[in-house]
Amino acid sequence: MEIIQVVLQIILAITSLLLTLLILLHKGRGGGVSDMFGGGVTSSLGSSGVAERNLNRITVILGLIWIASIILLGLLTKFSAGI
């Protein structure tokens, strides 16, 4: 059980770092606080290319892996403690 927990913690750490980097790579689309006060104009609402769509897909897949590893770690922790 401990080996599985260590592996899941490593997966969680790696996906956390990768998600942070991938989210920072996304192109800004507005809609933030500055747009509420007239600070920005958005020209396109959709993804603008193959690279952006692939970045979106990779981000979603990594997000799902991240969520799954958190849920599995929680379940392992709960059942190994005997609660």
A tleap script that builds the chain and sets N, CA, C and O, in Angstrom:
source leaprc.protein.ff14SB
mol = sequence {
  NMET GLU ILE ILE GLN VAL VAL LEU GLN ILE
  ILE LEU ALA ILE THR SER LEU LEU LEU THR
  LEU LEU ILE LEU LEU HIE LYS GLY ARG GLY
  GLY GLY VAL SER ASP MET PHE GLY GLY GLY
  VAL THR SER SER LEU GLY SER SER GLY VAL
  ALA GLU ARG ASN LEU ASN ARG ILE THR VAL
  ILE LEU GLY LEU ILE TRP ILE ALA SER ILE
  ILE LEU LEU GLY LEU LEU THR LYS PHE SER
  ALA GLY CILE
}
set mol.1.N position { 0.811 -1.193 0.000 }
set mol.1.CA position { 0.000 0.000 0.000 }
set mol.1.C position { 0.858 1.263 0.000 }
set mol.1.O position { 0.517 2.255 -0.645 }
set mol.2.N position { 1.965 1.218 0.723 }
set mol.2.CA position { 2.805 2.411 0.813 }
set mol.2.C position { 3.454 2.735 -0.522 }
set mol.2.O position { 3.670 3.905 -0.839 }
set mol.3.N position { 3.767 1.714 -1.306 }
set mol.3.CA position { 4.379 1.950 -2.611 }
set mol.3.C position { 3.392 2.658 -3.528 }
set mol.3.O position { 3.768 3.561 -4.275 }
set mol.4.N position { 2.124 2.248 -3.469 }
set mol.4.CA position { 1.105 2.881 -4.295 }
set mol.4.C position { 0.925 4.339 -3.881 }
set mol.4.O position { 0.762 5.207 -4.738 }
set mol.5.N position { 0.952 4.616 -2.586 }
set mol.5.CA position { 0.824 5.991 -2.111 }
set mol.5.C position { 1.995 6.850 -2.582 }
set mol.5.O position { 1.797 7.996 -2.986 }
set mol.6.N position { 3.187 6.320 -2.536 }
set mol.6.CA position { 4.362 7.073 -2.980 }
set mol.6.C position { 4.264 7.360 -4.479 }
set mol.6.O position { 4.549 8.471 -4.925 }
set mol.7.N position { 3.860 6.355 -5.248 }
set mol.7.CA position { 3.717 6.540 -6.699 }
set mol.7.C position { 2.657 7.595 -6.991 }
set mol.7.O position { 2.863 8.457 -7.846 }
set mol.8.N position { 1.516 7.539 -6.287 }
set mol.8.CA position { 0.467 8.532 -6.503 }
set mol.8.C position { 0.911 9.933 -6.087 }
set mol.8.O position { 0.536 10.916 -6.726 }
set mol.9.N position { 1.702 10.031 -5.031 }
set mol.9.CA position { 2.204 11.341 -4.618 }
set mol.9.C position { 3.170 11.911 -5.648 }
set mol.9.O position { 3.173 13.116 -5.901 }
set mol.10.N position { 3.989 11.050 -6.241 }
set mol.10.CA position { 4.905 11.506 -7.294 }
set mol.10.C position { 4.117 11.958 -8.513 }
set mol.10.O position { 4.421 12.994 -9.105 }
set mol.11.N position { 3.094 11.174 -8.893 }
set mol.11.CA position { 2.241 11.557 -10.029 }
set mol.11.C position { 1.555 12.878 -9.740 }
set mol.11.O position { 1.459 13.729 -10.625 }
set mol.12.N position { 1.073 13.066 -8.515 }
set mol.12.CA position { 0.416 14.308 -8.130 }
set mol.12.C position { 1.366 15.496 -8.226 }
set mol.12.O position { 0.980 16.559 -8.712 }
set mol.13.N position { 2.596 15.325 -7.770 }
set mol.13.CA position { 3.572 16.421 -7.825 }
set mol.13.C position { 3.925 16.773 -9.264 }
set mol.13.O position { 4.000 17.950 -9.617 }
set mol.14.N position { 4.140 15.759 -10.093 }
set mol.14.CA position { 4.507 16.020 -11.487 }
set mol.14.C position { 3.359 16.680 -12.243 }
set mol.14.O position { 3.566 17.643 -12.981 }
set mol.15.N position { 2.136 16.152 -12.055 }
set mol.15.CA position { 1.006 16.756 -12.757 }
set mol.15.C position { 0.706 18.161 -12.251 }
set mol.15.O position { 0.242 19.005 -13.018 }
set mol.16.N position { 0.960 18.422 -10.985 }
set mol.16.CA position { 0.756 19.777 -10.459 }
set mol.16.C position { 1.698 20.768 -11.134 }
set mol.16.O position { 1.280 21.851 -11.545 }
set mol.17.N position { 2.962 20.396 -11.247 }
set mol.17.CA position { 3.929 21.280 -11.910 }
set mol.17.C position { 3.596 21.466 -13.392 }
set mol.17.O position { 3.641 22.581 -13.912 }
set mol.18.N position { 3.260 20.362 -14.065 }
set mol.18.CA position { 2.932 20.457 -15.488 }
set mol.18.C position { 1.667 21.272 -15.731 }
set mol.18.O position { 1.598 22.038 -16.692 }
set mol.19.N position { 0.664 21.111 -14.867 }
set mol.19.CA position { -0.555 21.903 -15.015 }
set mol.19.C position { -0.273 23.385 -14.837 }
set mol.19.O position { -0.812 24.217 -15.567 }
set mol.20.N position { 0.562 23.711 -13.879 }
set mol.20.CA position { 0.922 25.121 -13.672 }
set mol.20.C position { 1.583 25.696 -14.912 }
set mol.20.O position { 1.247 26.797 -15.347 }
set mol.21.N position { 2.520 24.955 -15.477 }
set mol.21.CA position { 3.207 25.425 -16.684 }
set mol.21.C position { 2.267 25.518 -17.877 }
set mol.21.O position { 2.312 26.496 -18.624 }
set mol.22.N position { 1.425 24.524 -18.064 }
set mol.22.CA position { 0.514 24.535 -19.208 }
set mol.22.C position { -0.527 25.639 -19.100 }
set mol.22.O position { -0.876 26.259 -20.105 }
set mol.23.N position { -1.020 25.890 -17.908 }
set mol.23.CA position { -1.997 26.966 -17.739 }
set mol.23.C position { -1.351 28.317 -18.024 }
set mol.23.O position { -1.988 29.202 -18.594 }
set mol.24.N position { -0.097 28.479 -17.632 }
set mol.24.CA position { 0.593 29.734 -17.924 }
set mol.24.C position { 0.886 29.896 -19.415 }
set mol.24.O position { 1.040 31.022 -19.886 }
set mol.25.N position { 0.966 28.793 -20.168 }
set mol.25.CA position { 1.215 28.871 -21.602 }
set mol.25.C position { -0.022 29.271 -22.398 }
set mol.25.O position { 0.102 29.704 -23.544 }
set mol.26.N position { -1.204 29.136 -21.820 }
set mol.26.CA position { -2.422 29.469 -22.547 }
set mol.26.C position { -2.476 30.960 -22.881 }
set mol.26.O position { -1.966 31.811 -22.151 }
set mol.27.N position { -3.107 31.230 -23.996 }
set mol.27.CA position { -3.259 32.611 -24.440 }
set mol.27.C position { -4.381 33.266 -23.646 }
set mol.27.O position { -5.431 32.661 -23.434 }
set mol.28.N position { -4.161 34.495 -23.209 }
set mol.28.CA position { -5.182 35.216 -22.471 }
set mol.28.C position { -6.364 35.551 -23.355 }
set mol.28.O position { -6.197 35.960 -24.504 }
set mol.29.N position { -7.559 35.377 -22.815 }
set mol.29.CA position { -8.763 35.648 -23.596 }
set mol.29.C position { -9.605 36.742 -22.969 }
set mol.29.O position { -10.741 36.948 -23.395 }
set mol.30.N position { -9.107 37.433 -21.997 }
set mol.30.CA position { -9.887 38.494 -21.369 }
set mol.30.C position { -10.882 37.924 -20.374 }
set mol.30.O position { -10.802 36.763 -19.973 }
set mol.31.N position { -11.820 38.773 -19.990 }
set mol.31.CA position { -12.830 38.346 -19.039 }
set mol.31.C position { -12.399 38.505 -17.599 }
set mol.31.O position { -13.105 38.068 -16.690 }
set mol.32.N position { -11.257 39.120 -17.374 }
set mol.32.CA position { -10.772 39.297 -16.015 }
set mol.32.C position { -11.330 40.566 -15.387 }
set mol.32.O position { -12.255 41.183 -15.915 }
set mol.33.N position { -10.763 40.935 -14.272 }
set mol.33.CA position { -11.220 42.117 -13.547 }
set mol.33.C position { -10.999 43.383 -14.366 }
set mol.33.O position { -11.813 44.306 -14.309 }
set mol.34.N position { -9.904 43.438 -15.129 }
set mol.34.CA position { -9.644 44.640 -15.921 }
set mol.34.C position { -10.680 44.826 -17.018 }
set mol.34.O position { -10.958 45.963 -17.401 }
set mol.35.N position { -11.259 43.751 -17.535 }
set mol.35.CA position { -12.287 43.864 -18.565 }
set mol.35.C position { -13.597 44.411 -18.003 }
set mol.35.O position { -14.383 45.005 -18.741 }
set mol.36.N position { -13.837 44.223 -16.734 }
set mol.36.CA position { -15.073 44.741 -16.145 }
set mol.36.C position { -15.070 46.262 -16.137 }
set mol.36.O position { -16.127 46.893 -16.174 }
set mol.37.N position { -13.890 46.843 -16.090 }
set mol.37.CA position { -13.788 48.300 -16.042 }
set mol.37.C position { -13.338 48.884 -17.370 }
set mol.37.O position { -12.876 50.025 -17.415 }
set mol.38.N position { -13.462 48.131 -18.447 }
set mol.38.CA position { -13.136 48.640 -19.772 }
set mol.38.C position { -11.661 48.596 -20.104 }
set mol.38.O position { -11.202 49.374 -20.939 }
set mol.39.N position { -10.917 47.727 -19.490 }
set mol.39.CA position { -9.485 47.691 -19.690 }
set mol.39.C position { -9.011 46.852 -20.856 }
set mol.39.O position { -7.829 46.900 -21.196 }
set mol.40.N position { -9.882 46.089 -21.477 }
set mol.40.CA position { -9.419 45.234 -22.552 }
set mol.40.C position { -10.519 44.901 -23.536 }
set mol.40.O position { -11.703 44.924 -23.198 }
set mol.41.N position { -10.116 44.591 -24.760 }
set mol.41.CA position { -11.058 44.223 -25.799 }
set mol.41.C position { -10.629 42.857 -26.320 }
set mol.41.O position { -9.464 42.663 -26.668 }
set mol.42.N position { -11.558 41.915 -26.377 }
set mol.42.CA position { -11.238 40.591 -26.890 }
set mol.42.C position { -11.602 40.524 -28.359 }
set mol.42.O position { -12.674 40.972 -28.764 }
set mol.43.N position { -10.700 39.961 -29.158 }
set mol.43.CA position { -10.942 39.897 -30.589 }
set mol.43.C position { -11.421 38.538 -31.046 }
set mol.43.O position { -12.194 38.448 -31.999 }
set mol.44.N position { -10.982 37.480 -30.391 }
set mol.44.CA position { -11.435 36.143 -30.776 }
set mol.44.C position { -11.754 35.353 -29.527 }
set mol.44.O position { -11.009 35.384 -28.548 }
set mol.45.N position { -12.869 34.645 -29.569 }
set mol.45.CA position { -13.285 33.880 -28.399 }
set mol.45.C position { -12.882 32.412 -28.490 }
set mol.45.O position { -12.777 31.754 -27.455 }
set mol.46.N position { -12.655 31.880 -29.672 }
set mol.46.CA position { -12.333 30.469 -29.839 }
set mol.46.C position { -10.840 30.237 -29.883 }
set mol.46.O position { -10.047 31.179 -29.886 }
set mol.47.N position { -10.468 28.967 -29.916 }
set mol.47.CA position { -9.057 28.611 -30.059 }
set mol.47.C position { -8.588 28.995 -31.447 }
set mol.47.O position { -9.328 28.864 -32.422 }
set mol.48.N position { -7.361 29.468 -31.532 }
set mol.48.CA position { -6.912 30.054 -32.791 }
set mol.48.C position { -5.988 29.157 -33.593 }
set mol.48.O position { -5.438 29.604 -34.599 }
set mol.49.N position { -5.802 27.949 -33.202 }
set mol.49.CA position { -4.918 27.108 -33.992 }
set mol.49.C position { -4.785 25.720 -33.426 }
set mol.49.O position { -5.322 25.387 -32.369 }
set mol.50.N position { -4.043 24.918 -34.174 }
set mol.50.CA position { -3.836 23.528 -33.787 }
set mol.50.C position { -3.050 23.450 -32.484 }
set mol.50.O position { -3.351 22.622 -31.625 }
set mol.51.N position { -2.063 24.293 -32.338 }
set mol.51.CA position { -1.251 24.265 -31.114 }
set mol.51.C position { -2.091 24.598 -29.890 }
set mol.51.O position { -1.936 23.975 -28.839 }
set mol.52.N position { -2.977 25.572 -30.020 }
set mol.52.CA position { -3.831 25.958 -28.891 }
set mol.52.C position { -4.815 24.832 -28.542 }
set mol.52.O position { -5.068 24.570 -27.366 }
set mol.53.N position { -5.361 24.178 -29.553 }
set mol.53.CA position { -6.283 23.066 -29.287 }
set mol.53.C position { -5.559 21.897 -28.632 }
set mol.53.O position { -6.084 21.274 -27.709 }
set mol.54.N position { -4.351 21.598 -29.111 }
set mol.54.CA position { -3.576 20.527 -28.493 }
set mol.54.C position { -3.204 20.870 -27.060 }
set mol.54.O position { -3.215 20.002 -26.187 }
set mol.55.N position { -2.875 22.127 -26.817 }
set mol.55.CA position { -2.560 22.575 -25.461 }
set mol.55.C position { -3.781 22.424 -24.561 }
set mol.55.O position { -3.659 22.028 -23.402 }
set mol.56.N position { -4.954 22.741 -25.094 }
set mol.56.CA position { -6.184 22.572 -24.326 }
set mol.56.C position { -6.423 21.103 -23.998 }
set mol.56.O position { -6.770 20.770 -22.865 }
set mol.57.N position { -6.242 20.229 -24.974 }
set mol.57.CA position { -6.461 18.795 -24.751 }
set mol.57.C position { -5.498 18.232 -23.717 }
set mol.57.O position { -5.897 17.479 -22.828 }
set mol.58.N position { -4.233 18.600 -23.837 }
set mol.58.CA position { -3.232 18.105 -22.885 }
set mol.58.C position { -3.534 18.612 -21.481 }
set mol.58.O position { -3.380 17.877 -20.505 }
set mol.59.N position { -3.965 19.866 -21.377 }
set mol.59.CA position { -4.294 20.441 -20.077 }
set mol.59.C position { -5.475 19.717 -19.445 }
set mol.59.O position { -5.459 19.434 -18.247 }
set mol.60.N position { -6.496 19.415 -20.237 }
set mol.60.CA position { -7.663 18.713 -19.708 }
set mol.60.C position { -7.286 17.298 -19.261 }
set mol.60.O position { -7.713 16.851 -18.197 }
set mol.61.N position { -6.499 16.602 -20.059 }
set mol.61.CA position { -6.086 15.244 -19.699 }
set mol.61.C position { -5.255 15.253 -18.419 }
set mol.61.O position { -5.461 14.422 -17.535 }
set mol.62.N position { -4.319 16.192 -18.324 }
set mol.62.CA position { -3.513 16.288 -17.097 }
set mol.62.C position { -4.375 16.663 -15.896 }
set mol.62.O position { -4.136 16.186 -14.786 }
set mol.63.N position { -5.364 17.505 -16.111 }
set mol.63.CA position { -6.281 17.857 -15.027 }
set mol.63.C position { -7.062 16.659 -14.529 }
set mol.63.O position { -7.262 16.502 -13.324 }
set mol.64.N position { -7.507 15.806 -15.453 }
set mol.64.CA position { -8.229 14.600 -15.056 }
set mol.64.C position { -7.324 13.624 -14.297 }
set mol.64.O position { -7.749 12.998 -13.326 }
set mol.65.N position { -6.077 13.504 -14.748 }
set mol.65.CA position { -5.114 12.651 -14.036 }
set mol.65.C position { -4.852 13.208 -12.639 }
set mol.65.O position { -4.749 12.450 -11.674 }
set mol.66.N position { -4.744 14.527 -12.531 }
set mol.66.CA position { -4.507 15.201 -11.253 }
set mol.66.C position { -5.661 14.938 -10.286 }
set mol.66.O position { -5.439 14.610 -9.121 }
set mol.67.N position { -6.891 15.084 -10.775 }
set mol.67.CA position { -8.071 14.855 -9.931 }
set mol.67.C position { -8.151 13.384 -9.513 }
set mol.67.O position { -8.444 13.081 -8.356 }
set mol.68.N position { -7.890 12.472 -10.456 }
set mol.68.CA position { -7.944 11.042 -10.145 }
set mol.68.C position { -6.902 10.671 -9.093 }
set mol.68.O position { -7.187 9.875 -8.198 }
set mol.69.N position { -5.706 11.233 -9.189 }
set mol.69.CA position { -4.672 10.903 -8.204 }
set mol.69.C position { -5.033 11.446 -6.821 }
set mol.69.O position { -4.727 10.811 -5.812 }
set mol.70.N position { -5.678 12.607 -6.763 }
set mol.70.CA position { -6.107 13.148 -5.468 }
set mol.70.C position { -7.181 12.256 -4.855 }
set mol.70.O position { -7.140 11.956 -3.662 }
set mol.71.N position { -8.144 11.834 -5.675 }
set mol.71.CA position { -9.214 10.968 -5.164 }
set mol.71.C position { -8.649 9.634 -4.695 }
set mol.71.O position { -9.013 9.146 -3.625 }
set mol.72.N position { -7.762 9.041 -5.490 }
set mol.72.CA position { -7.167 7.761 -5.096 }
set mol.72.C position { -6.327 7.882 -3.829 }
set mol.72.O position { -6.362 6.999 -2.972 }
set mol.73.N position { -5.575 8.968 -3.710 }
set mol.73.CA position { -4.795 9.176 -2.478 }
set mol.73.C position { -5.708 9.325 -1.267 }
set mol.73.O position { -5.420 8.796 -0.194 }
set mol.74.N position { -6.799 10.041 -1.444 }
set mol.74.CA position { -7.753 10.186 -0.342 }
set mol.74.C position { -8.372 8.865 0.068 }
set mol.74.O position { -8.510 8.575 1.257 }
set mol.75.N position { -8.749 8.056 -0.932 }
set mol.75.CA position { -9.330 6.748 -0.620 }
set mol.75.C position { -8.321 5.829 0.052 }
set mol.75.O position { -8.652 5.125 1.006 }
set mol.76.N position { -7.080 5.836 -0.452 }
set mol.76.CA position { -6.042 5.006 0.183 }
set mol.76.C position { -5.782 5.438 1.617 }
set mol.76.O position { -5.606 4.600 2.502 }
set mol.77.N position { -5.758 6.737 1.846 }
set mol.77.CA position { -5.516 7.249 3.190 }
set mol.77.C position { -6.660 6.863 4.122 }
set mol.77.O position { -6.438 6.474 5.269 }
set mol.78.N position { -7.879 6.976 3.619 }
set mol.78.CA position { -9.042 6.653 4.449 }
set mol.78.C position { -9.073 5.172 4.811 }
set mol.78.O position { -9.294 4.820 5.970 }
set mol.79.N position { -8.856 4.317 3.841 }
set mol.79.CA position { -8.977 2.889 4.103 }
set mol.79.C position { -7.737 2.312 4.788 }
set mol.79.O position { -7.844 1.286 5.460 }
set mol.80.N position { -6.575 2.931 4.644 }
set mol.80.CA position { -5.407 2.423 5.354 }
set mol.80.C position { -5.427 2.827 6.827 }
set mol.80.O position { -4.822 2.156 7.664 }
set mol.81.N position { -6.118 3.916 7.145 }
set mol.81.CA position { -6.220 4.347 8.538 }
set mol.81.C position { -7.277 3.554 9.288 }
set mol.81.O position { -7.290 3.554 10.519 }
set mol.82.N position { -8.173 2.871 8.558 }
set mol.82.CA position { -9.197 2.060 9.196 }
set mol.82.C position { -10.394 2.842 9.675 }
set mol.82.O position { -11.133 2.381 10.545 }
set mol.83.N position { -10.596 4.028 9.115 }
set mol.83.CA position { -11.734 4.866 9.537 }
set mol.83.C position { -12.988 4.377 8.870 }
set mol.83.O position { -14.062 4.940 9.085 }
savepdb mol mol.pdb
quit
